[in-house]
Amino acid sequence: MKGKVLRTIAAFLCIIIGVGIFAGCGTTGTTDPAAPAPGGTTDPAAPAPGGSTGSTAELRVITIATNRNPVNLDPHNQADMGSEAIIRHIYNSLIHRTPDGGLHPNLAKEWEYADDNMSITVYLRDDVTWHNGDPFTAEDVKFSYERQLRLPLERQYVALMDDCTVIDPHTVRINLHTPAPGVFMTNITGASSNIVPKDYTEKMEAEGKALGEHPIGTGPYKFVSFTPNDQVVLVRNEDYFGIPAANAGLTFKIIVDDAARTIALETGDADFVVEVPSADVDRIDNDPTLELYTFESAWMEYVCLNQTKAPFDNILVRQAIAHLVDREAIIAVAENGRAKPLYTPAGHGDMTYVDLPNLYPYDVEKAKELLAQAGYPNGFEAEAVTVLPHRERIAVVLQQSFEQAGINLIITPKEMADYLEYTARGDHEIMLGSRNTAPEPESGIGPLYRSTSSPDVGNRWFLRDTKIDEYFDAALLLVDLAERQPIYHQMHRYIMEQAYTLPLYTRDGMVAYRSGLVGAEIFPFGAHFYTQLHYE
């Protein structure tokens, strides 16, 4: 097999722990002018040289096939991977996180923590302009973080902040309500905390327009167009302050059908495929014109039971359903066997992952017994809401298993935007979903299970269990991740004992691309960087 294998998670965790980003002391960062831009890889497994300095006329547009239709290109008003993948190429964060977990300056030059760990002073670059030519200043940072804190979808990433104070045009002080500056700085590396232009955003909103429809950022690409269910077009930013893109632009081609994505790659209509259909792996790997690249993913596929809907508020019913989940069958059908079963409420690559035993082995007779004890000897009817083809396949396997215990599972596929709205309102009974990891547990699994977390940001179980909050709060008071881990592990076992969620598996990470294409920066959580993609 010619596919290359990358193991990023172990290095990711080692660097997170080793550099002490949870420690609250000293100055972090560098003034190295080459550091702000994402690097890239000549081969996704090796560091890349710098970006191209050639003109756009000498470069070519790279087409990326994805199954995810973006919902909103406003960083603070989205909560889906399709949007994030594009946003991170238009905007910038204050600091950039590399695939191995390293933190590097981006819009920030350097930062320092106060002695009491209750504030962070950030020194900003003074040579950055927005895509419309306006200068980037501290006012944009203050506006962005305080706006993000007000909006429901992504506020969890800045939830530790009280406010942001402008010291001068290129310095801000971020004031915290909890002494955890390392946690905060790790949280803001993602697309959800990208900085948006204050004056432009306020003007757009005053005119009744949305930033997500007409985005401008400071990033390596400028927005050109978005045709829903078809494509998003970005063009290279010739005035980018960091390492310039090594291509003329990116076209994200939205192809939901698995087979059609593979065909697009084979015919050259696509250069790079993000979500490789598991059924086509051997076909791609045996094609001399294509390359398959595998990596350890941090993804978690799960079944979500709405706790506000009977009978899922009954622990006996939840435990019965847990005994009807045949993970091996699900993995075989949904992922062609290319996934690892999951028995804990965090993906294999998550920093809080613990290898729990399977508390609910597949056992139809045990499920029937628990349903009878719960008052449902003849079962019941329930709806399962799905999105994307592989989840429909999961739902079919569940439907067959549930039927053996008398549960009639009605499968309702939806488009992404409708799916997100429907489940955020709590209209669902059962939802098939997924979650990726984040480098900080508060923003990784916190949005899923904290009682204070809204369904918009992940708590579509509508969990209101204060015991889970107590675990999170106790962990947040500890500086060192190693000290926090036992608390998270206890919490995971408690969540599984209550059968609040039914984790299914972590799929193998895979991307595919045309031979000769180099420069992808591959992340275990799936939102990759494509700025250095080019053909040799």
C-alpha positions as a printed NumPy array, in Angstrom:
array([[  0.   ,   0.   ,   0.   ],
       [  1.445,   3.336,  -1.016],
       [ -0.656,   5.46 ,   1.397],
       [  1.406,   7.33 ,   3.961],
       [  0.569,   7.224,   7.671],
       [  0.929,  10.114,  10.102],
       [  0.533,   9.854,  13.864],
       [ -0.092,  13.398,  15.012],
       [ -2.041,  12.948,  18.21 ],
       [  0.787,  11.69 ,  20.385],
       [  3.011,  14.569,  19.332],
       [  0.06 ,  16.919,  19.712],
       [ -0.483,  15.901,  23.322],
       [  3.227,  15.856,  24.172],
       [  3.716,  19.402,  22.931],
       [  0.584,  20.676,  24.64 ],
       [  1.85 ,  19.325,  27.927],
       [  5.54 ,  19.96 ,  27.378],
       [  5.423,  23.671,  26.619],
       [  3.08 ,  24.301,  29.51 ],
       [  0.405,  26.318,  27.753],
       [ -1.784,  25.75 ,  30.769],
       [  0.794,  27.406,  32.961],
       [  0.033,  31.008,  33.755],
       [  3.372,  32.728,  33.844],
       [  5.978,  34.326,  31.674],
       [  5.905,  35.738,  28.185],
       [  4.81 ,  33.544,  25.322],
       [  5.292,  34.117,  21.616],
       [  7.875,  35.624,  19.34 ],
       [  8.418,  38.63 ,  17.17 ],
       [  9.769,  36.489,  14.324],
       [  8.115,  38.016,  11.221],
       [  8.09 ,  34.676,   9.436],
       [  6.129,  32.901,  12.144],
       [  2.566,  34.233,  11.745],
       [  1.57 ,  32.393,   8.616],
       [  0.589,  28.738,   8.607],
       [  3.419,  26.602,   7.361],
       [  2.314,  23.783,   5.103],
       [  3.834,  20.552,   3.953],
       [  5.498,  19.504,   0.745],
       [  4.129,  16.106,   1.644],
       [  1.519,  16.13 ,   4.4  ],
       [  3.952,  14.259,   6.633],
       [  6.884,  16.655,   6.413],
       [  7.522,  20.374,   7.01 ],
       [  7.2  ,  22.573,   3.969],
       [  9.483,  25.184,   2.566],
       [  8.124,  28.706,   2.486],
       [  5.278,  29.731,   0.235],
       [  5.602,  30.789,  -3.363],
       [  6.503,  34.373,  -4.146],
       [  5.498,  34.093,  -7.791],
       [  2.687,  36.137,  -9.321],
       [ -0.858,  34.804,  -9.476],
       [ -0.52 ,  34.397, -13.249],
       [  2.158,  31.726, -12.69 ],
       [  0.055,  29.802, -10.179],
       [ -3.07 ,  27.694, -10.537],
       [ -6.34 ,  27.445,  -8.663],
       [ -6.698,  24.337,  -6.488],
       [-10.117,  22.656,  -6.35 ],
       [-11.006,  20.93 ,  -3.082],
       [-13.95 ,  18.518,  -3.056],
       [-15.889,  18.381,   0.201],
       [-19.207,  16.913,   1.307],
       [-19.939,  19.83 ,   3.634],
       [-21.994,  22.816,   2.542],
       [-20.958,  25.852,   4.638],
       [-23.729,  27.472,   6.641],
       [-22.237,  30.881,   7.5  ],
       [-18.871,  32.497,   6.693],
       [-19.016,  34.77 ,   9.751],
       [-16.56 ,  33.265,  12.292],
       [-18.778,  34.112,  15.274],
       [-22.038,  32.934,  13.721],
       [-21.194,  29.394,  12.63 ],
       [-20.794,  26.037,  14.302],
       [-20.118,  23.647,  11.444],
       [-16.982,  22.178,   9.923],
       [-17.95 ,  23.191,   6.391],
       [-17.936,  26.865,   7.343],
       [-14.815,  26.625,   9.499],
       [-12.745,  25.055,   6.722],
       [-13.29 ,  28.145,   4.578],
       [-13.288,  30.81 ,   7.295],
       [ -9.772,  29.926,   8.422],
       [ -8.477,  30.843,   4.937],
       [-10.185,  34.263,   4.863],
       [ -9.505,  35.517,   8.386],
       [ -6.736,  35.251,  10.978],
       [ -6.583,  34.547,  14.696],
       [ -4.234,  36.278,  17.119],
       [ -2.155,  33.117,  17.368],
       [ -1.871,  30.114,  15.086],
       [ -1.894,  26.48 ,  16.131],
       [  0.089,  23.975,  14.058],
       [ -0.938,  20.314,  13.639],
       [  1.498,  19.237,  16.364],
       [ -0.131,  21.61 ,  18.861],
       [  2.505,  24.347,  18.716],
       [  1.338,  27.937,  19.249],
       [  2.813,  30.694,  17.1  ],
       [  2.121,  34.417,  16.662],
       [ -0.27 ,  35.403,  13.906],
       [ -1.96 ,  38.795,  14.215],
       [ -0.255,  39.014,  17.594],
       [  3.501,  39.509,  17.844],
       [  3.771,  38.424,  21.467],
       [  1.737,  38.215,  24.66 ],
       [  2.289,  38.05 ,  28.396],
       [  0.283,  37.003,  31.432],
       [ -0.216,  39.145,  34.527],
       [  1.343,  37.897,  37.762],
       [ -2.101,  36.999,  39.115],
       [ -3.078,  35.27 ,  35.826],
       [ -6.196,  37.416,  35.595],
       [ -5.241,  39.266,  32.411],
       [ -3.277,  38.866,  29.196],
       [ -1.517,  41.732,  27.414],
       [ -1.271,  41.156,  23.67 ],
       [  1.014,  43.132,  21.345],
       [ -0.294,  43.248,  17.778],
       [  1.355,  43.542,  14.398],
       [  1.275,  47.023,  12.873],
       [  1.677,  45.996,   9.209],
       [ -1.651,  44.248,   8.596],
       [ -4.538,  45.494,   6.447],
       [ -8.033,  44.175,   5.858],
       [ -8.97 ,  42.999,   2.394],
       [-10.607,  46.383,   1.737],
       [ -7.368,  48.205,   2.557],
       [ -8.311,  49.434,   6.041],
       [ -5.626,  49.017,   8.744],
       [ -5.972,  46.296,  11.371],
       [ -5.956,  47.758,  14.92 ],
       [ -6.62 ,  46.881,  18.551],
       [-10.204,  48.139,  18.15 ],
       [-10.866,  45.201,  15.83 ],
       [ -9.665,  42.734,  18.487],
       [-11.782,  44.281,  21.234],
       [-14.822,  44.397,  18.951],
       [-14.342,  40.783,  17.798],
       [-13.982,  39.159,  21.212],
       [-16.767,  41.167,  22.828],
       [-19.007,  40.412,  19.836],
       [-18.156,  36.716,  20.063],
       [-18.971,  36.761,  23.784],
       [-22.438,  38.182,  23.007],
       [-23.317,  35.737,  20.248],
       [-24.493,  32.242,  21.219],
       [-22.841,  29.954,  18.679],
       [-19.153,  30.372,  19.528],
       [-19.057,  32.233,  22.832],
       [-17.622,  29.236,  24.69 ],
       [-14.18 ,  29.939,  23.222],
       [-13.994,  33.343,  24.934],
       [-16.215,  32.539,  27.917],
       [-13.329,  33.052,  30.37 ],
       [-13.094,  36.719,  29.357],
       [-14.701,  39.588,  31.249],
       [-13.79 ,  42.253,  28.716],
       [-11.069,  43.494,  26.405],
       [ -9.354,  46.868,  26.913],
       [ -7.553,  48.834,  24.194],
       [ -4.224,  50.115,  25.542],
       [ -3.027,  51.706,  22.28 ],
       [ -3.67 ,  51.07 ,  18.562],
       [ -1.614,  47.872,  18.656],
       [ -1.984,  46.629,  22.238],
       [ -4.939,  45.067,  24.056],
       [ -5.46 ,  43.708,  27.548],
       [ -7.81 ,  40.749,  27.892],
       [ -9.315,  40.636,  31.376],
       [-10.419,  37.254,  32.711],
       [-12.829,  36.186,  35.438],
       [-10.942,  32.923,  36.057],
       [ -7.142,  32.686,  36.391],
       [ -6.611,  30.464,  33.352],
       [ -4.781,  32.527,  30.689],
       [ -3.23 ,  29.477,  29.027],
       [ -6.655,  27.934,  28.561],
       [ -7.955,  31.153,  27.029],
       [ -5.062,  31.535,  24.591],
       [ -5.407,  27.94 ,  23.456],
       [ -9.139,  28.411,  22.931],
       [ -8.758,  31.399,  20.6  ],
       [ -6.548,  29.641,  18.041],
       [ -9.504,  28.271,  16.088],
       [-11.583,  29.797,  13.307],
       [-14.388,  30.559,  15.767],
       [-12.212,  33.25 ,  17.361],
       [-10.896,  34.784,  14.163],
       [-10.757,  38.573,  14.2  ],
       [-13.316,  40.495,  12.116],
       [-13.16 ,  44.163,  10.986],
       [-15.016,  46.454,  13.392],
       [-15.897,  49.319,  11.039],
       [-16.86 ,  47.094,   8.11 ],
       [-18.957,  44.708,  10.224],
       [-20.814,  47.546,  11.95 ],
       [-21.497,  49.185,   8.582],
       [-22.805,  45.927,   7.112],
       [-25.068,  45.267,  10.074],
       [-26.37 ,  48.858,  10.054],
       [-27.363,  48.313,   6.421],
       [-29.168,  45.081,   7.289],
       [-26.513,  42.918,   5.644],
       [-24.597,  39.97 ,   7.07 ],
       [-20.829,  39.676,   7.344],
       [-21.115,  35.996,   6.421],
       [-22.521,  36.914,   3.002],
       [-19.807,  39.466,   2.205],
       [-16.803,  38.445,   4.333],
       [-13.532,  40.319,   4.405],
       [-10.604,  39.366,   6.598],
       [ -6.855,  39.714,   6.873],
       [ -6.133,  36.196,   5.677],
       [ -4.231,  34.693,   2.753],
       [ -7.338,  34.593,   0.532],
       [-10.065,  37.036,  -0.415],
       [-13.665,  35.943,  -0.757],
       [-15.074,  35.944,  -4.308],
       [-18.38 ,  34.065,  -4.243],
       [-20.5  ,  31.414,  -2.547],
       [-23.117,  29.421,  -4.435],
       [-24.933,  27.221,  -1.872],
       [-24.755,  23.5  ,  -2.58 ],
       [-22.274,  24.187,  -5.366],
       [-19.032,  25.989,  -4.533],
       [-17.104,  28.678,  -2.638],
       [-14.453,  30.612,  -4.565],
       [-11.462,  32.319,  -2.917],
       [ -8.631,  34.215,  -4.616],
       [ -5.059,  34.711,  -3.402],
       [ -4.475,  37.844,  -1.308],
       [ -1.52 ,  39.563,  -2.984],
       [ -1.041,  41.839,   0.02 ],
       [ -0.998,  39.153,   2.705],
       [  1.301,  40.028,   5.609],
       [  2.545,  36.471,   6.116],
       [  3.788,  33.719,   3.835],
       [  1.767,  34.17 ,   0.621],
       [ -0.372,  31.371,  -0.78 ],
       [  1.422,  28.998,  -3.143],
       [ -1.616,  28.85 ,  -5.433],
       [ -3.794,  31.352,  -7.28 ],
       [ -6.852,  30.532,  -5.218],
       [ -9.048,  27.836,  -3.742],
       [-12.37 ,  26.564,  -5.03 ],
       [-14.269,  24.453,  -2.511],
       [-16.517,  22.219,  -4.589],
       [-19.45 ,  20.854,  -2.585],
       [-20.116,  17.239,  -3.617],
       [-22.256,  15.414,  -1.073],
       [-22.417,  12.14 ,  -2.983],
       [-19.462,   9.937,  -1.962],
       [-18.936,   8.262,  -5.339],
       [-19.147,  11.594,  -7.167],
       [-16.306,  13.033,  -5.066],
       [-14.049,  10.142,  -5.985],
       [-14.955,  10.452,  -9.672],
       [-14.175,  14.188,  -9.559],
       [-10.706,  13.373,  -8.227],
       [-10.123,  10.678, -10.851],
       [-11.146,  12.924, -13.74 ],
       [ -9.169,  15.923, -12.491],
       [-12.261,  18.004, -11.742],
       [-10.943,  18.059,  -8.167],
       [ -7.35 ,  18.218,  -6.996],
       [ -7.94 ,  17.271,  -3.356],
       [-10.692,  15.36 ,  -1.526],
       [-11.259,  16.072,   2.16 ],
       [-13.721,  13.347,   3.121],
       [-12.504,  10.177,   1.4  ],
       [-15.327,   7.64 ,   1.041],
       [-14.232,   4.516,   2.908],
       [-15.663,   2.311,   0.161],
       [-13.287,   3.906,  -2.371],
       [-10.043,   3.663,  -0.39 ],
       [ -8.607,   0.66 ,  -2.246],
       [ -9.678,   2.124,  -5.578],
       [ -7.862,   5.391,  -4.86 ],
       [ -4.823,   3.705,  -3.37 ],
       [ -4.363,   1.533,  -6.455],
       [ -4.662,   4.419,  -8.938],
       [ -1.173,   5.58 , -10.   ],
       [ -2.47 ,   9.108, -10.671],
       [ -3.75 ,   9.546,  -7.118],
       [ -2.318,   9.609,  -3.598],
       [ -4.029,   8.484,  -0.383],
       [ -2.906,   9.949,   2.925],
       [ -4.039,   8.565,   6.289],
       [ -3.685,  10.111,   9.734],
       [ -5.002,   9.587,  13.232],
       [ -8.272,  11.45 ,  13.501],
       [ -9.811,  13.035,  16.587],
       [-13.364,  12.64 ,  15.302],
       [-16.253,  11.227,  17.355],
       [-19.469,   9.893,  15.821],
       [-22.275,   9.518,  18.345],
       [-25.986,   9.026,  18.965],
       [-27.583,  11.894,  20.882],
       [-30.703,  11.261,  22.998],
       [-32.739,  14.392,  23.735],
       [-33.166,  14.458,  27.529],
       [-36.253,  16.703,  27.298],
       [-38.185,  14.067,  25.332],
       [-39.8  ,  11.018,  26.93 ],
       [-38.836,   8.239,  27.169],
       [-35.197,   9.333,  26.851],
       [-35.341,  11.066,  30.223],
       [-35.543,   7.557,  31.704],
       [-32.135,   6.029,  32.466],
       [-33.455,   2.493,  31.965],
       [-34.572,   3.351,  28.426],
       [-31.222,   4.983,  27.668],
       [-29.354,   1.941,  28.97 ],
       [-31.603,  -0.355,  26.937],
       [-30.815,   1.602,  23.774],
       [-27.11 ,   1.476,  24.624],
       [-27.33 ,  -2.326,  24.585],
       [-28.771,  -2.138,  21.041],
       [-25.728,  -0.406,  19.548],
       [-23.656,  -2.887,  17.544],
       [-20.531,  -0.818,  16.872],
       [-18.776,  -3.467,  14.809],
       [-21.752,  -3.714,  12.442],
       [-22.045,   0.076,  12.275],
       [-18.346,   0.511,  11.438],
       [-18.534,  -2.201,   8.78 ],
       [-21.521,  -0.607,   7.045],
       [-20.841,   3.112,   7.584],
       [-17.046,   3.199,   7.211],
       [-16.192,  -0.076,   5.455],
       [-14.365,  -1.14 ,   8.624],
       [-12.056,   1.903,   8.687],
       [-12.77 ,   3.203,  12.185],
       [-12.146,   2.369,  15.836],
       [-15.068,   1.631,  18.188],
       [-15.548,   4.216,  20.901],
       [-16.861,   3.581,  24.42 ],
       [-16.141,   6.942,  26.035],
       [-17.787,  10.354,  25.401],
       [-14.71 ,  11.904,  23.749],
       [-12.897,  10.932,  20.566],
       [ -9.708,   8.859,  20.585],
       [ -7.609,  11.948,  19.882],
       [ -9.23 ,  14.125,  22.538],
       [ -6.977,  15.258,  25.385],
       [ -9.472,  13.869,  27.909],
       [ -9.861,  10.452,  26.27 ],
       [ -9.819,   7.446,  28.586],
       [-10.003,   3.83 ,  27.464],
       [-13.189,   2.757,  29.239],
       [-14.583,  -0.76 ,  28.917],
       [-17.785,  -1.25 ,  26.986],
       [-20.383,  -0.772,  29.727],
       [-23.196,  -1.818,  27.385],
       [-22.237,  -4.755,  25.168],
       [-24.634,  -5.535,  22.345],
       [-27.388,  -7.602,  23.974],
       [-30.95 ,  -7.553,  22.624],
       [-32.382,  -9.633,  25.492],
       [-30.873,  -7.295,  28.095],
       [-32.339,  -4.34 ,  26.204],
       [-35.803,  -5.953,  26.258],
       [-35.486,  -6.588,  29.985],
       [-34.584,  -2.947,  30.699],
       [-37.387,  -1.659,  28.466],
       [-39.899,  -3.815,  30.365],
       [-38.589,  -2.449,  33.674],
       [-39.011,   1.071,  32.293],
       [-42.641,   0.384,  31.356],
       [-42.138,  -0.218,  27.63 ],
       [-42.444,  -4.005,  27.238],
       [-43.649,  -3.572,  23.658],
       [-41.151,  -0.882,  22.758],
       [-42.083,   2.5  ,  21.26 ],
       [-41.645,   4.647,  18.156],
       [-38.949,   7.3  ,  17.788],
       [-37.474,   9.553,  15.112],
       [-33.76 ,   9.689,  14.297],
       [-32.552,  12.805,  12.481],
       [-29.529,  12.404,  10.215],
       [-27.339,  14.382,   7.823],
       [-24.673,  13.152,   5.363],
       [-24.683,   9.71 ,   3.691],
       [-22.567,   7.828,   6.239],
       [-24.956,   8.778,   9.054],
       [-27.884,   7.503,   7.058],
       [-26.034,   4.196,   6.861],
       [-25.51 ,   4.277,  10.629],
       [-29.224,   4.938,  11.124],
       [-30.191,   1.92 ,   9.016],
       [-28.042,  -0.394,  11.179],
       [-29.577,   1.093,  14.329],
       [-33.055,   0.739,  12.876],
       [-32.517,  -2.987,  12.368],
       [-31.108,  -3.473,  15.865],
       [-33.818,  -1.402,  17.543],
       [-36.538,  -3.358,  15.751],
       [-35.451,  -6.545,  17.539],
       [-36.392,  -4.925,  20.852],
       [-39.678,  -3.484,  19.585],
       [-38.461,   0.059,  18.904],
       [-39.688,   1.426,  15.569],
       [-36.999,   3.895,  14.468],
       [-38.105,   6.384,  11.82 ],
       [-35.135,   7.843,   9.908],
       [-35.405,  11.482,   8.789],
       [-32.522,  12.737,   6.597],
       [-32.1  ,  16.525,   6.43 ],
       [-29.94 ,  19.117,   4.71 ],
       [-27.198,  20.544,   6.942],
       [-28.759,  23.965,   7.654],
       [-32.173,  22.439,   8.422],
       [-30.552,  19.712,  10.537],
       [-28.671,  22.274,  12.655],
       [-31.761,  24.455,  13.169],
       [-34.058,  21.512,  13.913],
       [-31.762,  19.978,  16.532],
       [-30.821,  23.338,  18.091],
       [-34.535,  23.948,  18.727],
       [-34.738,  20.56 ,  20.424],
       [-37.35 ,  19.209,  18.019],
       [-35.472,  15.921,  17.66 ],
       [-35.784,  12.782,  19.759],
       [-32.644,  11.041,  18.516],
       [-29.898,  12.77 ,  16.573],
       [-26.917,  11.244,  14.825],
       [-24.037,  13.677,  15.102],
       [-20.298,  14.137,  15.349],
       [-17.77 ,  16.198,  17.262],
       [-14.145,  16.94 ,  16.776],
       [-11.639,  17.596,  19.484],
       [-10.166,  20.912,  20.547],
       [ -6.819,  21.49 ,  22.264],
       [ -8.567,  22.66 ,  25.437],
       [-11.25 ,  20.489,  27.108],
       [-13.358,  23.494,  28.099],
       [-13.97 ,  24.284,  24.432],
       [-13.685,  20.707,  23.196],
       [-16.12 ,  18.674,  25.284],
       [-17.446,  21.47 ,  27.509],
       [-19.955,  22.638,  24.874],
       [-21.365,  19.123,  24.672],
       [-21.976,  18.313,  28.316],
       [-22.001,  21.433,  30.499],
       [-25.51 ,  22.339,  31.673],
       [-24.791,  25.988,  30.89 ],
       [-23.934,  25.142,  27.287],
       [-26.626,  25.941,  24.756],
       [-27.762,  23.537,  22.035],
       [-26.418,  25.987,  19.452],
       [-22.847,  25.177,  20.497],
       [-23.251,  21.447,  21.032],
       [-25.506,  20.495,  23.953],
       [-28.194,  18.946,  21.785],
       [-28.778,  16.354,  24.523],
       [-30.171,  19.32 ,  26.53 ],
       [-28.248,  17.969,  29.499],
       [-28.86 ,  19.75 ,  32.788],
       [-26.801,  17.598,  35.127],
       [-24.96 ,  19.83 ,  37.615],
       [-22.714,  16.94 ,  38.671],
       [-21.057,  17.166,  35.238],
       [-20.569,  20.916,  35.793],
       [-18.846,  20.162,  39.093],
       [-16.331,  17.941,  37.302],
       [-15.576,  20.678,  34.764],
       [-15.271,  23.372,  37.436],
       [-12.93 ,  21.285,  39.563],
       [-10.673,  20.581,  36.577],
       [-10.522,  24.226,  35.528],
       [ -8.987,  25.186,  38.891],
       [ -5.955,  23.021,  38.183],
       [ -3.106,  24.354,  36.05 ],
       [ -1.454,  21.157,  34.909],
       [ -3.295,  18.93 ,  32.43 ],
       [ -1.919,  15.796,  34.096],
       [ -3.659,  16.843,  37.326],
       [ -6.907,  17.49 ,  35.47 ],
       [ -7.008,  14.176,  33.628],
       [ -8.31 ,  11.999,  36.515],
       [-11.239,  14.394,  36.966],
       [-12.163,  14.214,  33.287],
       [-11.842,  10.426,  33.379],
       [-14.251,  10.225,  36.34 ],
       [-16.643,  12.496,  34.472],
       [-16.526,  10.331,  31.364],
       [-17.366,   7.216,  33.338],
       [-20.267,   9.023,  35.019],
       [-21.652,  10.197,  31.661],
       [-21.472,   6.658,  30.311],
       [-23.065,   5.153,  33.427],
       [-25.975,   7.529,  32.923],
       [-26.068,   6.565,  29.221],
       [-26.575,  10.209,  28.269],
       [-24.71 ,   9.717,  25.009],
       [-23.88 ,   6.741,  22.828],
       [-20.414,   7.209,  21.324],
       [-19.962,   5.037,  18.245],
       [-16.493,   5.328,  16.733],
       [-13.554,   7.448,  15.656],
       [-13.073,   7.145,  11.92 ],
       [ -9.673,   6.842,  10.276],
       [ -8.496,  10.202,   9.003],
       [ -8.022,  10.179,   5.228],
       [ -7.488,  12.686,   2.436],
       [ -6.745,  12.006,  -1.228],
       [ -5.185,  14.132,  -3.933],
       [ -3.777,  14.16 ,  -7.444],
       [ -0.186,  12.949,  -7.777],
       [  2.272,  15.836,  -7.762],
       [  0.184,  17.987,  -5.444],
       [  2.065,  18.972,  -2.292],
       [  1.774,  21.412,   0.602],
       [ -1.306,  20.457,   2.648],
       [ -1.182,  21.15 ,   6.379],
       [ -3.162,  18.279,   7.879],
       [ -4.838,  18.601,  11.279],
       [ -6.157,  15.653,  13.322],
       [ -9.448,  17.486,  13.886],
       [-10.098,  17.903,  10.168],
       [ -9.966,  21.658,   9.451],
       [ -6.849,  21.601,   7.302],
       [ -4.847,  24.487,   5.827],
       [ -4.411,  24.655,   2.058],
       [ -2.392,  27.858,   1.615],
       [  0.718,  26.027,   0.414],
       [ -1.012,  23.524,  -1.882],
       [  0.627,  23.51 ,  -5.32 ],
       [  1.847,  21.123,  -7.984],
       [  5.539,  20.348,  -8.23 ]])
